[in-house]
């Protein structure tokens, strides 16, 4: 006899929206705030979305001294201090993969309204949407 599978919930799936829809969601009427999960080094080197007044940065991963990456052990705690679990949050990274993983973790922690920005910051730039570039240092 096969094991009982009724009542078991399916793996959570992440809702992914393209950058055009993401931009609309971040507009005041869209009601979403943006969570950029890139590292501080990426933000300072590559820039960030102009919609900064509705966005915050909490790195999902950190770069190790050896050049690898490790997960931010305090990610969920840090996000929970900035967003409520009912708030509408659009999560983005450089290309969309880390933000997808971050969405899965946030959903597992009880965040109900998270969406992944497909293609991430690179897709945002490719669409010609406004970005803030850090000042260049000599």
VOPAGU-2260 file (C-alpha; in pm, 1 decimal, decimal comma):
REM VOPAGU-2260
SITE   aa  ch    i         X         Y         Z
SITE  UNK   A    0       0,0       0,0       0,0
SITE  UNK   A    1     129,6     345,2     -90,2
SITE  UNK   A    2     206,6     591,4     189,2
SITE  UNK   A    3     -65,1     845,6     269,6
SITE  UNK   A    4      -3,1    1175,8      92,5
SITE  UNK   A    5    -336,3    1353,3     146,0
SITE  UNK   A    6    -316,7    1664,1     357,8
SITE  UNK   A    7      48,8    1724,6     284,4
SITE  UNK   A    8     102,1    2076,7     156,8
SITE  UNK   A    9     286,4    2130,4    -166,8
SITE  UNK   A   10     624,2    2298,2    -173,9
SITE  UNK   A   11     576,2    2674,9    -164,6
SITE  UNK   A   12     614,8    2838,2    -499,9
SITE  UNK   A   13     750,3    3183,7    -556,2
SITE  UNK   A   14     551,7    3435,3    -755,8
SITE  UNK   A   15     792,1    3597,8   -1001,3
SITE  UNK   A   16     706,9    3917,3   -1186,6
SITE  UNK   A   17     900,8    4079,0   -1469,2
SITE  UNK   A   18    1064,6    4418,2   -1416,2
SITE  UNK   A   19     787,8    4608,7   -1594,9
SITE  UNK   A   20     528,4    4468,0   -1354,0
SITE  UNK   A   21     774,3    4517,9   -1067,0
SITE  UNK   A   22     805,8    4887,5   -1147,1
SITE  UNK   A   23     426,7    4921,6   -1137,9
SITE  UNK   A   24     410,0    4734,6    -806,5
SITE  UNK   A   25     664,8    4975,4    -656,5
SITE  UNK   A   26     470,6    5283,4    -766,5
SITE  UNK   A   27     274,8    5439,9    -479,4
SITE  UNK   A   28     -50,6    5292,2    -614,0
SITE  UNK   A   29     111,4    4946,1    -635,6
SITE  UNK   A   30     164,6    4929,0    -261,8
SITE  UNK   A   31     482,9    4718,9    -264,3
SITE  UNK   A   32     811,9    4801,2     -95,9
SITE  UNK   A   33    1136,4    4675,0    -248,3
SITE  UNK   A   34    1381,9    4453,3     -63,2
SITE  UNK   A   35    1720,8    4445,1    -234,2
SITE  UNK   A   36    1906,7    4134,5    -115,9
SITE  UNK   A   37    2238,0    4211,6    -288,2
SITE  UNK   A   38    2554,1    4271,5     -88,9
SITE  UNK   A   39    2657,8    4620,4      16,8
SITE  UNK   A   40    2956,6    4585,1    -217,6
SITE  UNK   A   41    2723,3    4525,1    -513,2
SITE  UNK   A   42    2513,0    4827,3    -421,2
SITE  UNK   A   43    2811,7    5056,8    -387,5
SITE  UNK   A   44    2980,4    4927,7    -704,0
SITE  UNK   A   45    2680,6    4880,7    -934,7
SITE  UNK   A   46    2413,1    5117,1    -804,7
SITE  UNK   A   47    2052,8    5063,3    -704,5
SITE  UNK   A   48    1697,4    5136,6    -811,8
SITE  UNK   A   49    1595,4    5500,7    -799,3
SITE  UNK   A   50    1282,9    5398,9    -605,1
SITE  UNK   A   51    1499,6    5401,5    -291,3
SITE  UNK   A   52    1236,8    5574,0     -77,5
SITE  UNK   A   53    1031,3    5253,1     -94,9
SITE  UNK   A   54    1324,6    5012,3     -78,7
SITE  UNK   A   55    1561,5    4867,0     176,1
SITE  UNK   A   56    1873,4    4652,6     158,3
SITE  UNK   A   57    1925,3    4336,2     361,7
SITE  UNK   A   58    2192,0    4110,8     208,3
SITE  UNK   A   59    2081,3    3750,1     167,3
SITE  UNK   A   60    2444,0    3642,1     134,5
SITE  UNK   A   61    2781,4    3787,3     223,6
SITE  UNK   A   62    3108,1    3758,9      35,9
SITE  UNK   A   63    3364,6    3566,3     238,9
SITE  UNK   A   64    3731,2    3670,9     260,2
SITE  UNK   A   65    3807,8    3373,5      32,6
SITE  UNK   A   66    3575,6    3515,6    -236,4
SITE  UNK   A   67    3291,0    3270,2    -184,6
SITE  UNK   A   68    2945,6    3342,5     -51,3
SITE  UNK   A   69    2770,5    3243,2     268,3
SITE  UNK   A   70    2412,1    3294,1     372,6
SITE  UNK   A   71    2335,7    3582,0     608,8
SITE  UNK   A   72    2246,2    3399,0     930,9
SITE  UNK   A   73    2042,3    3699,6    1050,0
SITE  UNK   A   74    1852,7    3760,0     724,3
SITE  UNK   A   75    1503,8    3668,2     849,6
SITE  UNK   A   76    1549,8    3854,7    1176,8
SITE  UNK   A   77    1671,5    4166,5     991,8
SITE  UNK   A   78    1384,6    4157,1     741,1
SITE  UNK   A   79    1129,9    4103,4    1020,8
SITE  UNK   A   80    1257,5    4420,5    1189,3
SITE  UNK   A   81    1183,0    4621,5     871,4
SITE  UNK   A   82     869,7    4460,0     723,7
SITE  UNK   A   83     554,8    4308,4     869,9
SITE  UNK   A   84     457,7    3958,2     762,0
SITE  UNK   A   85     146,8    4097,2     591,4
SITE  UNK   A   86     325,7    4374,8     400,8
SITE  UNK   A   87     359,1    4350,7      21,4
SITE  UNK   A   88     728,0    4301,9     -52,7
SITE  UNK   A   89     901,6    4278,8    -388,9
SITE  UNK   A   90    1239,5    4105,9    -353,8
SITE  UNK   A   91    1524,9    4159,0    -598,5
SITE  UNK   A   92    1893,4    4083,9    -643,3
SITE  UNK   A   93    2140,5    4104,1    -930,2
SITE  UNK   A   94    1982,2    3842,0   -1160,3
SITE  UNK   A   95    1681,3    3699,0    -974,1
SITE  UNK   A   96    1820,0    3376,1    -825,3
SITE  UNK   A   97    1916,4    3492,9    -474,1
SITE  UNK   A   98    1591,7    3685,9    -448,3
SITE  UNK   A   99    1399,8    3368,8    -536,4
SITE  UNK   A  100    1579,6    3182,5    -255,2
SITE  UNK   A  101    1513,0    3474,2     -20,2
SITE  UNK   A  102    1141,7    3461,0    -110,8
SITE  UNK   A  103    1130,0    3090,9     -24,0
SITE  UNK   A  104    1288,8    3159,7     315,6
SITE  UNK   A  105    1053,8    3452,4     379,1
SITE  UNK   A  106     748,0    3244,9     287,7
SITE  UNK   A  107     864,2    2964,5     518,0
SITE  UNK   A  108     897,3    3225,5     796,7
SITE  UNK   A  109     535,7    3336,4     747,3
SITE  UNK   A  110     567,1    3633,2     511,6
SITE  UNK   A  111     247,3    3615,6     307,1
SITE  UNK   A  112     292,5    3868,8      26,1
SITE  UNK   A  113     640,6    3836,6    -123,7
SITE  UNK   A  114     717,6    3840,1    -494,0
SITE  UNK   A  115    1045,1    3787,2    -678,7
SITE  UNK   A  116    1161,3    4041,6    -938,0
SITE  UNK   A  117    1257,1    3818,5   -1229,4
SITE  UNK   A  118    1586,2    3908,4   -1395,0
SITE  UNK   A  119    1682,2    4132,0   -1103,3
SITE  UNK   A  120    1881,6    4451,6   -1126,2
SITE  UNK   A  121    2036,0    4348,2   -1458,5
SITE  UNK   A  122    1691,3    4324,3   -1620,9
SITE  UNK   A  123    1596,5    4659,0   -1463,3
SITE  UNK   A  124    1900,0    4819,5   -1631,2
SITE  UNK   A  125    1830,8    4639,6   -1961,7
SITE  UNK   A  126    1483,8    4797,0   -1966,7
SITE  UNK   A  127    1637,1    5142,3   -1922,0
SITE  UNK   A  128    1461,7    5207,4   -1591,0
SITE  UNK   A  129    1619,2    5471,7   -1364,7
SITE  UNK   A  130    1905,9    5375,4   -1137,5
SITE  UNK   A  131    2126,0    5560,2    -896,5
SITE  UNK   A  132    2493,4    5507,0    -964,0
SITE  UNK   A  133    2735,1    5564,2    -679,1
SITE  UNK   A  134    2982,9    5847,9    -723,9
SITE  UNK   A  135    3308,6    5734,2    -875,7
SITE  UNK   A  136    3614,9    5761,8    -657,1
SITE  UNK   A  137    3957,3    5839,1    -793,9
